[in-house]
Amino acid sequence: MEMQIKTQGSPSRRPLLNRLCTLLAVVLSGVAALGQDTGIHVNADLAGLTHVVDTHQKDHVVAPEKGQIGIDSIQTAKDGKTAAWLVLYQDPGGRGPVSGTLVVWRGGKVVRRFQTDQTFWSWAFDDAQAKRVAYHVGPMHGEPAARCELHDVKTGRLALVWQGDLRDAKRPPWTEGLSH
């Protein structure tokens, strides 16, 4: 990461200040990497690009989805290789962002995109190897019961569907990471 600082005064000091800022940025990024449990880190920049920094500190840049205004609900799997996030779009009604796509990234590339006509309220990896994802989808304003789906990441295939109250203690175990 290179940082440029505009300084007043002697031009001969600018290269030194720029080198110091670059060194500081490298040190701070290393410190941030030490505190991560899974070894990968996901964030978005101001240009709308998503960055996934892997265990080797390689920055993988993921282009935005068409119409994307941001990302949210970033999670990294316990396998240390997989991450996923919700893509935010502008609500046509102007009420704020809507989560319309779940993007799953593994091993340097996007491996699956799950989409909904409504909105994603929550999502979770179902297992430590991130082979399946569970999510709760529904309308923007009210629903008689939560609709939760469990999907295979490799194939995208729908494995299970459950509808009910997410506060119900008897709900299926794969819905435990979901909320409204």
Secondary structure, DSSP 8 states (H G I E B T S, - for coil): -------SS-GGGHHHHHHHHHHHHHHHHHHHHHT-SSS-EEEE-TTS-EEEE-TT--EEEE---TTEEEEEEEEE-TTSSEEEEEEEEE-TTSSSEEEEEEEEEETTEEEEEEE-SSEEEEEEESSTT--EEEEEEE-SS--SSEEEEEEETTT--EEEEEEE-TT-TTS-GGGTT---
